[in-house]
Amino acid sequence: MAQWQTFSDRINHVAPSATLAVDSKAKAMKAAGLDVIGFGAGEPDFPTPAYVVDAAEAACRDPRNYKYTPTPGLPELREAIAAKVTRDSGYEATADQVVVTNGGKQAVYETFQILLNDGDEVIIPTPYWTSYPEAVKLAGGTPVEVFAGADRGFEPDIEAIEAARTERTKAIIITSPNNPTGAVWSAGTIRAIGEWAVEHHVWVISDEIYEHLNYDGAKTAYVGVEVPECRSQLIVLNGVAKTYAMPGWRVGWLVAPVEVAKAAAKLQGHLSSNVSNVPQRAALAAVAGPLDEVYMMRSAFDARRRAIVTALNQIEGVYCPTPTGAFYAFPDVKGLLGRPLGPNGTVVNSSSELAAALLDEAHVAAVPGEAFGAPGYLRFSYALADDQLAEGMRRFQQWAA
């Protein structure tokens, strides 16, 4: 290949999104006429609440929304997000701390572009959401994984975090409730991380997009509440996708110290400018509205959570801890490796091979643990219809047996 045809080292060092790859393959198989049960995408199966859709419909007819609007977001949406922080998190935020982004992923991307210089390190408690390390790499940074397995309830240990710290450590990520594990980290763990970050002058990036999806009495602990003194070095990431069943609307945000928010707006001004106005109007209705439908969806997720954990633990060689947040089950499947599976006696030696065989032979889509820095596990999203979940688990049980 000629020099002018080569791609940048930056993009060549980034891995594709494994979750999107699984979801895309499953949808392609469905389009080809195969009956595939998809546990891959973290995408609620509920419709967006009607009052949100009504707000978007009205926005389509409002000429105000046909024009460019401020890059960091509609002023009224930024005000509503700041009020939401006060309502849900329990501490005060102001509109000038808010930047509205095209989905939560853009908020993640912009955060690392703002904070990192080449070689700066970001501690990522593992298992992690698959895009974190790639966003760090795109900013020239180095992801540093700190693993916590099922034996710890997937909850990071502050001593292991401290052991990973170097003079290049710039930031640490908190994700609770957690994707992919469904774990809700204790207030003690959140507090310990916040205090450690303050002591060592490390930025805290808190992804709170699953904040309202808790079960069995678990509660989301907010680092901005647990350690108020960390707020000057805290960047909160959030969005409407999970809470309000709005993944396709592509509205996220970051809440940060004012100077960080200004830097994000500067970057976004060259990257994408304002988020589309109609989805912003829809997000305003969602964020400023009641949480009744959120709690209804959470109740349905809770029933599915119990069903999928029971079904997974009935499979010999699979151990699934009970998640207390988000809508993911993250079973240990190492007991299935190296033994014949399915009608063809397929032998797999990794969770990646297991996920591929499960999709090809049983038409059940799950994401391998390798995508999250956790070989030997599979992630199942239970944000799908009850009958689909039951059928998918029946197929997995039959295939594994």
N, C-alpha and C positions, 0 to 999 in steps of 0.2 A: 504494500500500500504506500502511495506517495505521501511525503510529509504533510502536504496540504490537506490530505484526506483523513489524517488521524484526528481523533478526538482529544480533548484536554485530559491531563492526568486527573484533574478534579472529578470529572464525570466517570472516568474509568475506574476510579477507586470506590465508587458508590455502588452498593448492591441494589437491585430492583426491590420493590416492596413485595415481600413474600405473601402478605395477607391479600394484597390486590391480585397477585399472580394466581393464588389458589381460587379466589372468587371468580377471576376471569376465565380460568379453565373450566370451572364448574358451570358457569353460564354458557360457555361455548358448547359444552357437552349437552346442556339442556336444549340449546338452539338446534343441535343436531338430532334431537328427538329422544335423548336418553333421560331417564327419570333419576335426577341427581338430587340428593338432600344436601343442602349447603349449610354447614356450620362454620364457614370460613370468615365471612365479613361481620364486623361489629356494627350491625345495621338493624335498628329496631324494625319489626314487621308491622308496627302500628301506623295508621295514617297520621299525618301532621294534624294537630287539633284544628277543628273547623274555624274557630275564631282567628287563628293565625292565617289560615288560607283566605278568610274573608278580608283580613287586613291587606294581604298581598293583592287580592283582586281589586280592592279599592285603590291601592297604590298604582296599579297599572293604568288607571284612568286619570290619575292626578298629574298634570303637566309638570309639577315641581320635580318629579322623579325622572324626567326625560333629559335632565341636564347633569353635568358634572357636579359633584358635591364634595365637601371637605375630605381630604385624603384619610384622616384618622377616623372618619365615621360621621354619620349624622349626629348633630349636637344632642338631639333628644334621645338617641340610642345610647350615646356615651353617658348621658346623665342617668338613664335607666340602668345601665350596667353598673355604674358606681353605686346606685341605690341598691341594686341586687347584692353587691358585695356586703354592704351594711346589713341588709336583711338576712342573708344566708350565712355569711362568714362571721359576722359579729364585730367588724371594725370598719372605720370610716374610710372611704375612698372618694376621690373627686374625678370629675369628668375629664380633666386634663391629664389624668393618669391612664386613660383608656385609649387603645387603638384597635379599631375594628378591622378584621382581616378576612381574607377569603378562606374560611374554614380554619380549624385549629392548627392544621399543618403549617399554614403560612405564618402563624404566630410563633410556632416552634422554629421555623427557618429564620425568621427575622431576629429572634432572640439571640441565636448563636452567631448570626452575621454581625450583630451589634457588639457582642461581648468578646468574641474570640479573636486572637491573633494566632499566626501560625505556631503550632506546637503547644498552645494552651491545652490543658487537660480538663475534661469534664467527667466527674465520677457519676456513673450510671448504675444504680442498684439493679441487679439482674435476678430474675427475668425482667426484660424491658420491652416497651413498645418498639416495634421493629424500626420505626423511622428515627428514633433518637440518635443512635450512633451515626447514621448516614447524614443527618443534618449537622452534626458536629464535624464530620469529615468535610462536608461542603464548605464549612467556614474555616477550614485549615486546622481545626482542632484535633485532639486525640481522645477518643472515648476510652475510659478506664472502667472496666466492669468489676463490680463487687457482688458476688453471687450469694443468694440466700435461698435454700431449697425448701422442700415441703416439710422437712424436719423442724424448720424454724417458722412454719406458716408463711413462708415467702416474705418474711419481714427482715429488713436489713439490720445488721449488727454495727453499732457505732464504732466498736473497736476495729472491725474489718474496714470500715470507711476510713478511719484515721490511719490505718496501715497503708491505705492506697494513696494517701495525700502526699504530694511533693510540692516543691516551690513553684511548679507550673500549674497547680490546681487552681482553676478559675471559677468553677461552678459545680453544683451538684443538683440532680433532678429528684424531685419527690413526685410519686404517682400513687395516690391513694384516694379512693378505691383504685385498685391496680388493674391495668391491662398489661399482661395477659392472664394473671393468676386469679383475679377476683378477690385478692386479699385486701383488707382494710387495716392499715397500719395503726397501731395504738397511739394514743396521745403522747405516751412516754417516748416512743420512738421518734415521732414528729418533733417533739420538744428537744430531744437529744440532738437531732440533726440540725435544728435551728440554732441551738446554743453553740454547737461545734462550728457552724458556719460563721456565726458572729465572732467567735474567738479567733478564727483563722482567716477572716476577711474573704470569705468565699460567697459568690452569688448563689442564691437559692432559686431554682426554677420549679414552681409547684404546678403540676398539671392536675386540675380539679374538675375535669370534664364529666366525671362520673359521680360527682359529689352527692347527688340525691338518690343514688341507687345503693342502698344499704339494707341488710337483712339481719335477722336474729339479734336485734338490739345493737348492732354495730353502728357507730356514728363516725362521720368524717371529722377528723381533727385538722384544723387549719393552722398552718405554721405561723401565719400572721397574727393569730390569736394566742397560740401557745408561747410564742417568743416575739412579743411586740417590737423589741429592739432590732429584729431582722428585717423590718419592713423597708428600710432604706436600701436593702440589698436583695429584695424579693421581687420576682416577676411571676405573676399568676397567669396561667394559660387556661382558657375555657372556651365554650361555644354552645350552640343550641342543638348540635347534632344528636347527642345521646339523650339528653334530658327531655327534649320536646319532640323526638322522632323527626328530626329535620336534617338528616345527613346530606341530602341532595341540594339543600338550600345554600350551603357553603358560607356560613357566617360563624366566625370565631372572633376571639379578641385576646389581647393581653392587657394586664393591669400592672403598672410598674411605676417606679419613681419618675417624676415628671421629665427629667432629663433623658431617661431611657425611652419614655414614650415619644419625646420629640425626635430622638434618633430613629426610632422605628418608623415614625411618620415620614422622615426624610428618606429613608430607604424605600418605603412603600410608594413614595411619590415618583420614584424612578422605576419601580417594579411593576405596579399595577394600578396606582391611584386608588380612587374610592372603590369599595365593594359595591356591587350592583345595588341600586337604590330599592328595588322592589323586595329582594330578600332582607335588606336592612329594615324596611318597614314591617315585614313579617316577624323578624327577630325582636323588634320593639314590642309588638303585641305579645310575643311569647314571654320575654323577660319581665315585662311590666305586669303581666297577667297572673292569674292564680296558679297554684301548683296541683290542683285537684286531679287533672288528667295525668300528670306525672306520677302521682301516687297510685292511680289506677293501673298504669303501665307497670309500676314497680310491683304491685301485687301479683300481676300476671307473671312477671319475670321470676318472682319468688317461687311460685308453684312450679315453673319450668326448672328452676335451679334444683329444687328438691328431686324432681323426676330424673333429671340427667345425672345427678350425683349417684342416686340409687342405681340407675341402669349401668353406669360405668363401673361401679364397684361390684356389680354382679359378674363382670368379665374376669375370668382367671388371668392373672398377669397384669391387671390394671389396678392402680390405687389412685383414687381421686379424693383429695381433701375437700371439705365443704367450703366453698367460697362465701364470703359475707358481703361482697360488693360487686358493682359493675354487672355484666351479664356474660361472664366467661367461666367455664370449668377448665381446669388445667391438670389433667391426670398424668401420673407417672406411668409410662407404658413400657418401661425397660423389660418387664416380665414377658412381653410379647416378642422380643427380639431373639433371633437365632432359632426359632422353632417354626414348624410348618403352619401356615395360616390359609384359610379359604379353601375352596374346592380344588384348587390347583396345587395346594401344598406350598405356597409361596413362602420363602424364607427371607426375612429382611434383617438387616444388621444395624439400622439406625432409625430414629423416629422420622427422618426425612423420607427414607425408603418406605416406611410403614404408611405414612400419609399418602404417598403416591400409589401404593398398592391398594389401600382402602378406597381411594377415589376410582381407580381404574377397574377394580374387581367388584366392589360392593356399591359403587356410586354414592359414596359418602365423603363429603369434603370437610377436612379439618386442616389446621395449619400446624406444621411440624415445629417442635420446640427450638430447633436450630435458628428459626427466624427471630427468636426472642433471647438468644444467648443461653438456651437451656436444652441441650440435646437430651433425648430420653423422655420428652414430654410431648403431648399434643394439646393444642388449644381448640376447644369447642365453644362457639358462641351459641348461647341458648336464646338469642333474640329472633326466634322463628316460631311459626305456628305450632300449637301443641301436637297436632296430628303428624306434622313433619318431624318434630323432635322424636316422637314415639317410634315412628317408622325408621328414622335414621339410627336410633339406638338398637332397634330390633335387628337391622341389617348388620351393624357392627358386632353385636353379640353373636349372631349366627355365623358371620364370617370368621370371627376370632376363634370360635369353637371348632 
